[in-house]
Amino acid sequence: MRDHLRGIVLAGVLCTGICLASPAVHPPAPPSFDEPFAADSCWKTPVPADAEYLDVQFELRKIKTLGISSRRWAVGVYRATAADPEVKVLLRDGEMWRVLDGQKVKNADNAPDAEAILLKGTYTEPKYDQNYYSTIATAAYLPIRKDYQSTIRCPRGAKPSPDSDGHLVVVQPDGKTAFEGYAAAVLSNGDIVCAIASFTDITGPGDGTAGGRRASMLPSLGGLIRKGELARGEINHALVALLFRGCMMPAGHVWPAIAHDTNSGYAGSIPMGARLAIPRSVDVTKLGLTPRGLAIARALQDYGVIIGDRGGEGMTIVAELGNDEADTTAGYKEWWAVDSPMIFALLRILKPPQYGPCAIKLGPCAGEPGFVNPPEQPVLRVGEGADYADVKSAVAALPPAGGTIRVAAGVYRLTESIRLPSNVALIGEGRASRLEMAPGVAAHVIANADQEKGNANILIRNLAIIGNLASNGRPPGDDNKIKGNENCRGIWFRRVRGARIDGCLIMETATNSIAAHECERVMFSGNTVINCWHCCNWTNSRNCIVADNYFRKQWSGDGVYFNDSHNSLVLHNYVEGMGAPGIALEFNSSGNVLYDNTCYANYLHGIAVKAGSHHNAVAANLCIGNGRYRGAGQPDGIWLNKASDNYITGNRCFDDQPQPSQRYGINICDAESRSNILSDNRLDGHSAGAINDAGTGTIGAGQNAPAGH
């Protein structure tokens, strides 16, 4: 049922052969200039011994070469000391990469008139909190570190990579802080001009949350083949590669990436952040590789290669600038021309559960750096005989730095909302810890405290959150459905940056079970939502995750609803009996991935993509018998209306009722739906047929088949 995957996880054939036990790998070294990032970072974590792979050679056949960049499209890496000069960091507008033409204006060693061009319009305070070209270019998501400085220590002679990307990294004298510049040029006085800059921590996790200057937000220092590694024959970390945009998925990225290019021209199925590796069933020592090629093959087998950016017409492993050992232009025929075709042919993509410790995701999950990690102390206890009799009193007693509130089993009747400030964990003992809104009270059960400025770093776990639908819902209307009250949500978040809700039961709310408006990095996982008036609602939000939830019998609305929301994941959810579509993307929602959800017997379509929503991926979902309570032949398994450039792949839509209620497996219902891609969907048993394509420029409508094929 799930073996026709493509898109975010992409059709292919599992690597044959029995996976061998993981060979002994070099114990992860403490973070240093030569071996940066933490021992448990994405760069130093080995590929699991039981990893499964998918064959992506169908995708990689679009390109012909596996290269290594050490002269251009590399990264200049330098270590500064306290004795090195202090230089200015000058920022220039987003067209800096156009200025660096490599002829009149270069990354270093410029004439005075070229330096005058570089200095025109420079400034010292950053305008962009993010990479202006990445999909998370918003002021709220990952601000430049508060200790951003407009001067750094930089050794004389430091040079960026001589190209329009102009990557430059200078590790500061503290041995921890790394300056990163993109589209950088060094002036004759040592000052640096660049399009954007940031500071990353080389002792940290090294994933996209570090705020690096690649499109993926990965640090530029991550995964480089460093000087001396090939001579030693040992690379003890994952590599990083640039990939031809024609191979890259247009609407998705996976951890450790947290972003991808805007206006990318992506046209493939491999997401930014994907990890490729040589399976352990291959004995790389018997391939006849040169010593340098063998060192690279072992690194690809032990740690893999992470797609960190797009680039060129091939796949290019990135090296430290000036790494002569990795130079494939010198003596090319003696080693890389022989080794690269064999290595390239063996690469496979890791199946999604092994992209990171929390499966497919846009960023880290709770307990990992950068997502949600409220203080464990102090612990305030609520319950009979405990420190506090009610949650409100415990919240009021928290210190400004926050803390953890533990709610014992019991029924806690509320007459107003629990308002959580930043840096707070609210943890119960499971469904026996019941937060119940009193009858007739028009209030959300839980809300964040500051609805204007917003809050951050909130954890809600293992609670029963019970609304008062019976007393607060309006009488049934003509459609015989209870009418909701928008002030009575289970959880109401506005302008929250970093939150996780998991292991909760939410039921009987007079409107949304959860609503997240203008939020970033909110994860809703492992919850059960039953008999609420309306849906799980995400409006003007981005980089969120809705995973492994059970939604059943909501009175109205969709199971999961995205309104003008972007770059988020909806995966592994079961959605049944909604009063509208099971899952809906609406009002220009883009960059979202719907993967491996089951939508069963909802009133309308299983999945709806509509109202200008674009560049989303709908992959490996199961849509069964939707519309059975509405009447035969009206809703569809997957419905697109005024939706363009979406990737619909590997889904199964069927209806096994004697009188099918699903009209089409996939229905592109209007000419304003343009350039959508369909592939490898399995569609069967519908009242009107497998596919209706009324769209404009649909690609691959014929590349689908009945489910039994």
N, C-alpha and C positions, 0 to 999 in steps of 0.2 A: 504493500500500500504506500510505502514511502521510498520506493526504489527508482522513481522516475524523477529525481531531483535535478534541478538546474537553477540558474539564477544565483541567489546568494550562496547556494551550495551546489547547484550545478551538476547536470547530468554527467554520468561517467560510470566507469567500471571500477569496482574495488580492486586494489592491488592484489594480485594472486600470490599464493605462497603463504606459508606459515610465518607469522612475525617472530623474529628471533628475540631472545632476551636482550635487553639493553646492554651494550658493552660498557665497560667501566669508563666513565667520563671524568675529566679533570674536575676535582672538587672546586666549587665556585670560589673564586678569589675575592677577598674584600675589595670594595670599590676603590679604584685608584685612577690616575691619569691614563695608564696603559690598559686597564681592565675596568672601565666605568660601570656604574650602576650596581644595585644591591644584588646579593646572591640569589634572591628569589625573584629577580626581575624577569621580564619577558625575554631579555637577551641571554640570560644565564640559565634559564630553566630548560632542561633537556626535553626533547620529544618523548612522550610516554612510550614505554616499552610495548604497550598494547594498542598503540595508535592505529587508527584505520584511515585509509586514504581513498581519495577519488581521483580517477584519471582525468587530467586536464589537458592532455595532449591535443584534443580536438580544438581547444582554445589557443594553446601555444603554437599550433601550426600556423597561426596568423603571422607569426614572426619567424625569423630564420636564424637568429643568433642569440647566444648567451655571451654577454660581454662583461668586462671589468673596467671600471673607470678610475684611473689614478692620475691622469694628466688634466682632464677637463671633466666637468660634471662630477667632481669629487668633493671633498671637504677639507679645507685648510685647518689643521689642528695644531695648536700651540699651547705651551705652558708658560705662564707668566710668573715672575718672582717679584718680591717687594722692591728689588733694585731696578726693575724695568720702568720705562717712562709711563707717566699717566697721560692718557690720550682721551680726546673727546669722542663721543659717539653722536654723530649727526644723522638725523633721519630725513629722508626725502620722500616725495609723494610716491603713490603706488605704481608709477610708470618708470621707476628707477631701472627696472630690468630692460626697458627699451633703450635707455640712455647708454647702457653698457653694450656698445656695439662691437667691442673687441678690436676696433680699428682706431678711430680717433679717441674714444673714451674706453679705457681698459680698467681692470680691477686693481691695478697697481702700476707704478712706473709711468705716470702720465705727465705730459707736458703741461706748463702753466695754464694754457688756454683750455685744455681738457679739465683740469682741476677746477677752473672757474665754472665750467658747465656743471660739474658735480656739486659744487657748493651752492648753486642757484636754488633758492627756496628751501634751504635746509632748516631744521628746527631741532630742539633737544627733548621736548616732552612728547611722549608717544601719542599719536592720534588713534592708533589702532590697538585695542586690547588683544586682538587676535591676528592671525594671518588674514589679511584682507581678502585673500582669494580662497579661503577655506569655508566649508559649509557651516562652521560654528562661529562665524564672524559676528558675534553679538557682544555687547558690553557686559552682559550679565553672567556669561558662562565661566570663563576662566581668566580673570583679570591678570595682567602682567603683575609679577610679584611686587609687593609693596616696597621692597628694597631696591627697585629698579634705579640704576644710576646712569647718569649721562657721561660718566668718565669711567675708564677701566685701566688696568695695567696691561700693557701689550708689548711683547718683545720686538725689538727692531728687526725688520725683515719679514714680519708676518705678512702673508698674502692670502686672500681668498682664492677659491677655485676660479680659474680664468674663464668665466662664462657668465651668461646672464643671470643664472641662479646665484652665483657668487657666494657659496656657503663658507662661513668663517666661524670657527670655534676657538675661543681663548679661555682656558681654565685659569682662574684667578689664583693669587698666592695662597688663599685659604685651602686650596686643594679640593674644594667642594663645589664652588660656584663656577658655572661655565657661561660665558657670554656667547650668544649665538646671533649672528647677523645674516640676513638674507639679501641677495642682490647687493653685496658689499663691495666697496672699493677703499683702498688704503691710500691716503694722501702722502705727499712727500714729507710732511711734518709728523706723520704717524697717526693723525686723526683718521677716524673711520666714518665713511658715509654709507648708509644702507637704507633699504626700503623699510624694513621692519627689524626689530631686535627684541630679544628677551634674555632672561637668565634662567638656566636650568640647574638642577641639583644632580651632580654625577654620582651621588651616593643614594639616590632615590630609586623608584621603581622603573624609571625610564620608559614609561608608556606615554600615550597621548596626553594624559593629564599633566605631564611636565611642561606643556606649552612650548614644544619645540617649533622650529621654523620650517618644517616640512608641511605639505598639504595635509598629511595625516595627523599633524601636531606631534609626531614622534621627534625626540631630540635628534639633531643632526649628527651627534657623536655616536648614536646607537648603531651597532651592526657593521661598522666599518672594518675592512681588512687593514689592520694597523701595521706599521713598519716593524719588521722583525718576525711577524707571525709565520709567514711562509718560509722564511729561512729556518725557523725552528721546526716547521712541519706540524704546527699545532695551533688551531684556532678554537678557543674555548668559549665560544658564544655564538648566538645566531647571527646570520648575515642580514644585510638590508639590500633591497633591490629596487630599481626603477623599472616600471613595466609600461609597455606600449599601451596607449589609451584604448586602442581597439580591442584589447583583451580585458579591460577593466569594467566592472559592473557599474551602470550609470546611476544607480540610486541606493548605494549601500556601502557601509564600511563596517569592519568588525574589530574587536579588541585584538591587539593593543592600540590600533588607530582609534581616534574619536572624531575623525572628519575626513572629508575628501574634497577634491577640487570643485569649485563652482565653475559653471560654463566649461565643463571638462571635455566634452566630446567623447566621453566614455561610450563604448559600444560593445562590450563583452560581458562576461559573467564572473570574473574573479574580483571580489571586493577588495578595496583598500584595507590593509592590515592583515590580509590572508597570509597564512604560513604554509609554505611548500617545503617538502623534504624528500629525501631519498629513503624509501622504506627499508626497514631493517632486514627484510628478506633478501636484500642485495648484499653480496660480499664485495665491498668496494675495493678490497685489496687485490682482487683478481681481475680487475678491469684493465690492467696494463697502463694505468695512469702515471704521469710523471710525478715526482715528489710534491711539486706545488699543486698539481691537479688533485692528488690524493688528499692533501691537507684540506682543500676546499670541499671535496666530496665527503670527507669525514665530518666536517663542520655541518654540511647540509644534512647528513644522516643523523648526527647527534642533536643538533639544535635547530636546523632548518633555516629558511630564509624568509624574511617578512617583507611584504610589499609596503614600502614606505612612501612612495611618490610615483607619479607618472613620469615618463621620459622617453624620448626617442622612438625608434621604430623596432626596438628589440626588448630584451630583458637584460638589465645591466646591474651587476653586483657593484656596490660602491666601495671604494677604498679611500684611505687617507691620501690627501694630495701629496704627490712626490714619492709615493711608495713604489720604488723601482722594481721591487720583487713582484708586484702585481701588475706591472706594465705589460699589457698584451700587444703593444705595438712594437716592442723590441724583442726580437727573437720569437715572433709570433708562431711561426711554423714549427719551432722546436718544442713548444709545449701546449699553448692554449688552443691552437688550431686542431691539435690531436685530441686533447682532453675534453673540450667544451661540448662537442656533439654528444658524447657518451653521457656526460653529466646531465645535460639538458634533457635528453630523452628519458632519464630516470625520474625526473621530478614529478611528484604528485602533491595534491593539495590535501591538507589534513581535514578530516570531517569536522563539522562545526563544533561538536562538544569538546574538541581539543584545541580550539582557538585560544582558550584561556580557562582559568579555573572556574568560571561561571558560565560556560558554554558561549554561544553567540551573544555578543553584546556590543554596545556602543562605547562602553567604558567599564571601569571596575565596578564590582558589586560590593555590598556592605562587607566591612571587614578588610577591604583592600584600600590602600591609600587613594585619596582623591574623591571618594564617593560619600559615604556617610560613616562617621566615626565619632559619635557624641561621647562626652566624658563618662567613664565608668564610675567615677566618684564625684561628689558624694552620692550615696544611694539613699533615697527617701522611700519609705515603705507605706503603703496604703492598705487598710483593711481593719478588721475587728482586732483590737488590742495592739495595733501597729502605731507608728509615729503619727499618722494622719488618718482621719476617718473618711476623707474624700479626696479625689484627685485634684480638685481646684485648690485646696489648701496646700497640698504638696507642691503644686506648680508655683504658688505664691512664695513658698519657702525656699525655692531654688536660688543659689547664688547667681550673680551675673554671668559667670562662666558656664552655667548649665550643670547638668548631671543626669542621673538615671532615677526614674520613678518606677517602682515595682508594685504592681497591683495584685493583691491576693485574690483568691477565688471569692466570689460574692456578687451580689447585685447592687449596683451603684446607680440610684435614680437621679437623673440630672434635670435641673430646671433652667439651665443656661449652658452655653457651649464651653467645652474645655479648650482653652486657648494656649497653644504651645509656643513658647519662644524658641529662639535658636539654640542649638547644641543640647538637645534634650532627647533622651530615650524614654518612651512610655511602654512598659513591657508587662504583660499579664501572665497568667498561668494557663492560658488556653481559653476555650469557650466558657469555662466556668467563671472567668473574670468578665462580668457583663456590665457594659456602660449603656444604660437605657435612658432615652429621652422620655420625660414624663408626658402623659397624654395632653394634647392641646398646646404644647409649647412650640412656637415657631422658631427653632434654632437648630444649627448644625450640631452634631454630637461632638466633633472635634474640628477645630480650625487653627490656622496659624495666627499668632498674636498680632503681628504687624502687617496689616493688609495693604498698606501704602508702600513702605520701604521694603517689605518682604522679610523673610527669615531663611535660615539655612541650617543644614545638618540636623535633621529631625528623623528619629526612628520610632515607628509604631509597630508593635509586634505582639502576637499571641493574645488578642483581645476579641471579645464579642461586642460589636458596635451595633446597637439596636435602635432604630428610629421609631416614629410613632405614626406610621402610615394610616393606621385604622382611624385615628382621631384627627389627623391633620390633613389627610387627603381630601380633596373636594369630591362631592357626589359624582357618580358616574354620569357621563354625557351620552351623546347619541351612539358613540362607539362602544358603550358599555364598559369603559375603562375608568378607573379612579383617576381623578385629575390631581397632579402633584402640587407641592408647595416648594418654590425654589429656595426658600430659606431653611429647608430641613434636609440638608445633605448628611450623609454619614461622615464624610471627611471633606472639608472645604479648604483647599490650598490656593492662595493667590500670591504670586511672586515669591515662590519658594525655590531655593537653589540648593539642591542636594537633600533628598529625603528617601526613605524606604518604608514601605508598609508591607509586612508579610505575616503569614500565618493567622490572619484575622477572619472572623465570620462577620459579614455585614449584611443586615437584613431589615426589611420593613421601613426603609427610609422613604419619606414623602417626596423626595426627588433623587438626585444622583447618589449612588453608593459612594463614589468619590468624584470630585471635580477638581481639576488642576488647571488653573488659568494663569497664563504668563509665567509658567514654571520651567525650570531647567533641572535635568538629572533627577527626576522623581521615578523611583522604581516601585511598581505595584506587583507583588509576586506571591504565589502560593496562598491566595485568599479564596474564600468561598463567598459568593454574592448571590443572595436568594430573595426573591419577592420584593424587590425595590421598585419604586415607581419609574425611575429612569436609569440611565446608563452610567457606565464608567466614562467620564467626559474629560477630554483634554483639549483645551482651547488656547491658541496662541502660545503653545509650549513646544519645547524641543529637547532632543537628547534624553528622552524618557524610555522606560522599559515597562511593558505589561506582559508578564510571563507566568505560565503555570497556574493560572487561575481557573476557577469553576464558576461560570455565570449561568443562572437558571431562573426562568420565570420572572422577568421584569414586566411591569405593567405597560410601559411604553418606552419607546426609544431603543437605541442600539445597545448591543452588549458592550462593545468598545467603540467609542466615537472620537475621531480626531477632527477638529475644526481649525483650519489654518495652523496646523502643527507639523513639525518637521524633524527629520533625522532621528526617528525613534523606532523601537522594535516592539512588535506584538507577536509573541511566539508561545507555542505549547499551551494555548488556552482552549477550554471546552465551553462552547457558547450554545445554549439551548433555550428555546421558548421565548426569545425576545419579542417585543411588540413592533419591531422594525427590523432592519438587517442585523445579522449577527455582529459584523464588524463593518464600520463605515469610515472612509476617508473623504472629507468634504472641504470645500472652500479653500482651494489652493494648497492643500497639504502636500508635502513633497519630501522625497528622500527617506520615506519610511519603508520598513520591511515587515511584511506579514508572512510568518513562516510557521508551518506545522500546527495550525489551529484547526479545530473541528467545529463547524457551524452546523447545527442539527435542528430541524423543525422550528426555525424562526418564522415570524409572521411574514416578513418580506425576504429579501435576498440573503444568501449566506454571507457574501461579501459585496459591498458597494464601494466603488471608486467614482467620485462625481464632483461636479461644480468646480472645475478647474484644477483638480488635483493631478499632479504630474510627477514623473520620475520616481515612482514608487515601485517596489518589488513585491509581488504576491506569489509566493513559492511554497509548494508542497503542502497546501491546505486541503482539507477534506470538507466538502459541502454536500450535505445529505438531506433530501426531502424537505427543503425549506418551502414555506408557504402552505404547509398542510392544514393550518388552521384558518387560512384565508380563502382557500379554494384552489381548484386545479388550474394549472397553466398560467399563472400570473407572475410570480417571482422567478428569479434565476439563481443558479449556483453562484456565479460571479457576474456582476452587472457594472458596466462602465457607461457613464453619461457625462459628456463634456469633460473628458479626462484624456490626457495625452502623454505620450512617452513613458508609459508604464510597462513593466516587464511581468508578464503573467506566465508562470512556468511551473511545470511539475505538479500541478494541482489535480485532485481527483474530485469530480462532481458527478453524483449519480442519484437516482431516485428509484427505489425498488418497490414503491407502492403499486397496487393494481391500477390506480388512476394517478399517475405522477402529478405532483403539485409544482415541481420545478419545471419552468418553461424551456429554458436553454441551459446547457452547462455553462457557457460563457456568452453573454449578450453585450456586444458593443453596439449601443442602441441608436447612435446619432452620428452625423457627419462631422460634428465639432470634436469628436474624439479622434485624435490624430496620432499616427506613428506609434501605436502600441504594438508591443512584441508578444506574440504567443508562441509557446513551444512546449512540447512534451506533456501536454495536459491529457488526462484520461477522463472521458466524458461519456455517460451512458444512461439510458432509461428516461430521457426527458420528453415531455409531451410534444414539443415543437422541433426538437433537434439538438445536436451537439453544440453548434456555434451559430450565432447570428452576428454577422459582421456588416453593420451599416456605417462603420467608421471610415476615415480617410487615411489611406496609406498604411493600413495595418500590415504588419510583417509576420509571416509564418502562420496565417490562419489555417493553412492546410497541414501544418506539422503537429497535428493532434489526432487522437484516435479514441474510439470507444474503449471503455475501461478494460474489457476483456482481451484487448489486443496486446 
